[in-house]
Amino acid sequence: MGLTRIEIRDTVKHCTYKPGYTLCIAELTDDWITVDLIIPRIDDSWKVGETLALTYSWKIDRHTIQTVSDLLQAIRNVTLLQFETHEMDEWFWYKGQRLTPVHED
């Protein structure tokens, strides 16, 4: 059967990450859970010395979520890990060049 909408919302409501960051449900359908990671202030890798506010959104296939543990693992592996990998790709440089292309679409 999986988790109900109330159980999903309640689980995410009790999740925390870094100070000032917020995890929330942006959209919840029969098929998808869209989790937002809201960051009020983060260093801008394109404009050194400047900061910006960001919201990262990721979709999780609701059919893969049967338990609270499944949801927590999905948030960790889909939302947080992809966010941190993206940040690493933006900030990891060699001889003044970004090693992984980001935002080139």
N, C-alpha and C positions, 0 to 999 in steps of 0.2 A: 504493500500500500504506500509506503513512504511517509514522509513528514507532511503534516498539514501546513497550510499557509500560516496559521498562528504559531506553530512550532518553529517554522523557518524564521519568521520575523522575530520571535522571542530569542532564538539562538543568536542571530546576528546582533540584536540589540545589546546582548551581553558580551560581545566581542570587543576587545580593544587591541590597538597596535601601538604605534609610537605616540609619544605625547603630542596632543593637538590633532592627530589624525583621527578620522571618523570612518567607520565601516557602516554602511546602511544598504537596505534593499531599495534599489531604484525602480525595479519592475519585477513582478512575480506573476507568471502565467502558468498554465497547466504543463508547459514544456520547458520553460526557462526560468532561472533565477538570475537576475542582473544585480550584481553587487558593485556598489560604488565605494571607492576609497577616496575620501575627500581630504585634501591637504591644503591647509590655509596659507602656508608659506613654505616655499622650497627654493633653494638656489637654482638660478637659471644657467644651464650649461652653455647656452648660446650667447648670453650677455653676462659675462663675468662681473660679479659684484651686484647683480640685480636679483630680485626674488620675484616669484609669481605664485598665484594660487592655482591649484590643479584639482581636477576630478578625473580619476581613472575608473573606467567601467569594464567589467568582464561578465560574460554570460557563462552560467553553469547549467549543464543539462540536468533538469530536475529529475529525469528518470533514473539517473545514477545515484540519487540521494535517497537512501532508505532510513538512515539513522542520523542522530545529531553528530556522531563521530564522522560519518560520511560528509556532512556539510562542513564541519570544521576542517577536514582534510582538503576539501575542494577549495575553500576560502584560502587556506594556506598555499596550496599548490597551484591554483588557477589565478587567484587575485594577487596575493602578496608576493609569491615567487616571481610572477611575471612582471609585477611592478618593480621589484628590486633588480631583476635582470635587465629591464629597460633602463633603469637608472645607471647600472653598471656600464651598459653599452654607451650611454651618453657621456659618462665621466672617465672611462678608461681610454687613455690616449698614449701614443708613442711618438716621440719627436714631433710634437705639435699636431699630430693627425689622429682623429678618432679612428679606432680600430674596427668598429662595427658601424655600418651605415644605419642611422636612425633618422626618422622624419624626412626621408627622401622620396616620399610618394607624392 
